[in-house]
């Protein structure tokens, strides 16, 4: 079975997960910029295609590209791996991942979430600025839970863990 991992990563956490999945699944791996340069039929060569990207404001960055490219590939194993700063057990993650796809696409595209982290030093200016403003607002909130979240994300941290790819490997039918 041929598998392709296509990824985009701003700070390196998504790339780390893409590399881990590619290594364990013996998959080809391609940065999104290079995938966008390929001819339209190149995905047909694969039995499984996984798109890995980072989350911003509850959305998966550039996921629309993947959705458009795979709308006629319903006979393949297709998945999105979303990498974000929130812990895997955060209920907001489940809501965001459930809202990622329209009902029709949920029939043939599987969604996975892996906790990454934050690296303010590697973020682009706009992302860093927007997140710092969000943190500031959270810390001023009257809601204790929101203040706690603000304290959690006000600094860089790395929460990646290879164990988070186990469900993806199961989906692919790959040994862990």
PLY file of the C-alpha trace (Angstrom):
ply
format ascii 1.0
element vertex 176
property float x
property float y
property float z
element edge 175
property int vertex1
property int vertex2
end_header
0.00 0.00 0.00
1.44 3.36 -1.03
0.91 6.23 1.37
1.63 9.93 0.92
1.90 12.48 3.70
1.47 16.10 2.60
2.17 18.67 5.28
2.55 22.35 6.01
4.20 23.54 9.19
4.85 27.00 10.55
6.90 26.20 13.65
7.97 22.59 13.15
5.48 20.61 15.24
3.41 19.46 12.25
6.54 18.52 10.33
7.65 16.40 13.28
4.34 14.48 13.22
4.47 14.14 9.42
8.01 12.73 9.67
7.00 10.27 12.41
3.99 9.03 10.42
6.03 8.77 7.21
8.76 6.80 8.98
6.40 4.35 10.70
4.13 3.92 7.65
7.04 3.85 5.18
5.24 6.64 3.36
6.34 9.27 0.91
6.34 12.78 2.35
5.88 16.08 0.58
5.74 19.67 1.74
2.50 21.39 0.64
4.40 23.92 -1.50
5.90 21.06 -3.53
2.59 19.19 -3.67
0.90 22.28 -5.13
3.39 22.21 -8.01
2.47 18.64 -8.99
0.02 17.75 -11.76
-3.58 17.13 -10.71
-3.44 13.35 -11.04
-0.45 12.66 -8.81
-2.59 11.64 -5.82
-4.10 8.79 -7.85
-0.78 6.92 -7.47
-1.42 6.45 -3.74
-3.74 4.20 -1.77
-3.71 6.53 1.26
-3.21 10.29 1.42
-2.82 12.19 4.66
-2.81 15.96 4.93
-1.11 17.30 8.08
-1.35 20.95 9.02
-1.50 23.26 11.99
-4.57 24.77 13.58
-5.34 28.44 13.85
-8.57 29.74 15.39
-10.21 26.31 15.22
-9.42 25.80 11.53
-6.81 23.65 9.80
-4.54 25.84 7.68
-4.89 25.33 3.91
-7.13 22.27 4.38
-9.36 23.50 1.54
-6.57 22.62 -0.91
-6.66 19.01 0.31
-10.46 18.85 0.29
-10.58 20.11 -3.30
-7.87 17.71 -4.50
-9.48 14.66 -2.91
-13.18 15.18 -3.68
-12.98 12.55 -6.45
-10.77 10.12 -4.49
-13.43 8.62 -2.22
-12.06 5.13 -2.90
-8.79 5.96 -1.08
-7.91 6.19 2.60
-7.94 9.93 3.25
-7.19 11.72 6.50
-6.46 15.13 7.94
-4.05 15.42 10.85
-4.58 18.69 12.70
-1.78 19.81 15.02
-2.56 22.42 17.63
-1.56 23.92 20.92
-4.55 22.61 22.89
-4.28 19.35 24.81
-5.78 16.31 23.09
-8.41 15.96 25.83
-9.68 19.55 25.52
-13.41 19.33 24.65
-13.03 22.35 22.35
-10.73 20.24 20.16
-13.48 17.68 19.60
-15.92 20.42 18.63
-13.45 22.01 16.19
-12.51 18.68 14.61
-16.18 17.69 14.30
-16.92 20.99 12.52
-13.95 20.72 10.18
-15.71 18.72 7.47
-19.14 18.90 5.89
-21.24 15.78 6.50
-20.56 14.36 3.03
-16.78 14.53 3.45
-17.01 12.91 6.89
-18.04 9.76 5.02
-14.65 9.41 3.33
-12.13 11.64 5.18
-11.01 10.79 8.71
-9.83 13.58 11.06
-7.14 13.18 13.71
-5.76 15.68 16.23
-2.26 15.73 17.71
-1.15 18.16 20.38
1.85 20.16 19.25
2.86 23.24 21.13
3.79 26.86 20.65
7.07 28.33 19.52
6.73 32.08 19.56
10.25 32.53 18.14
9.36 30.64 14.94
5.93 32.18 14.40
5.36 34.72 11.68
4.80 38.23 13.01
1.04 38.31 12.43
0.45 34.92 14.08
2.61 35.84 17.06
0.94 39.25 17.44
-2.59 37.83 17.15
-1.87 35.08 19.66
-0.27 37.48 22.15
-3.36 39.73 21.91
-5.59 36.69 22.47
-3.51 35.65 25.51
-3.78 39.16 26.93
-7.58 39.09 26.57
-7.80 35.63 28.14
-5.72 36.67 31.14
-8.09 39.61 31.78
-11.19 37.41 31.59
-13.52 37.07 34.55
-13.75 33.35 33.76
-11.17 31.35 35.70
-10.94 28.68 32.98
-10.09 31.31 30.35
-7.48 32.92 32.60
-5.92 29.47 33.06
-5.86 28.94 29.31
-4.17 32.32 28.89
-1.47 31.32 31.37
-1.05 27.98 29.55
-0.39 29.55 26.15
1.51 32.70 27.12
4.88 31.04 26.52
6.53 28.59 24.15
6.28 24.88 24.91
6.53 21.51 23.14
3.93 18.85 23.94
4.49 16.64 20.89
4.45 12.93 21.61
4.80 10.07 19.15
1.97 8.24 20.95
-0.51 10.65 19.35
0.11 9.05 15.94
-1.05 5.59 17.08
-4.67 6.11 15.89
-3.35 7.31 12.53
-1.16 4.23 12.17
-4.17 2.06 13.09
-6.20 3.81 10.37
-3.44 3.07 7.86
-3.11 -0.52 9.04
0.53 0.07 9.99
2.38 -1.52 12.89
3.35 0.87 15.66
0 1
1 2
2 3
3 4
4 5
5 6
6 7
7 8
8 9
9 10
10 11
11 12
12 13
13 14
14 15
15 16
16 17
17 18
18 19
19 20
20 21
21 22
22 23
23 24
24 25
25 26
26 27
27 28
28 29
29 30
30 31
31 32
32 33
33 34
34 35
35 36
36 37
37 38
38 39
39 40
40 41
41 42
42 43
43 44
44 45
45 46
46 47
47 48
48 49
49 50
50 51
51 52
52 53
53 54
54 55
55 56
56 57
57 58
58 59
59 60
60 61
61 62
62 63
63 64
64 65
65 66
66 67
67 68
68 69
69 70
70 71
71 72
72 73
73 74
74 75
75 76
76 77
77 78
78 79
79 80
80 81
81 82
82 83
83 84
84 85
85 86
86 87
87 88
88 89
89 90
90 91
91 92
92 93
93 94
94 95
95 96
96 97
97 98
98 99
99 100
100 101
101 102
102 103
103 104
104 105
105 106
106 107
107 108
108 109
109 110
110 111
111 112
112 113
113 114
114 115
115 116
116 117
117 118
118 119
119 120
120 121
121 122
122 123
123 124
124 125
125 126
126 127
127 128
128 129
129 130
130 131
131 132
132 133
133 134
134 135
135 136
136 137
137 138
138 139
139 140
140 141
141 142
142 143
143 144
144 145
145 146
146 147
147 148
148 149
149 150
150 151
151 152
152 153
153 154
154 155
155 156
156 157
157 158
158 159
159 160
160 161
161 162
162 163
163 164
164 165
165 166
166 167
167 168
168 169
169 170
170 171
171 172
172 173
173 174
174 175
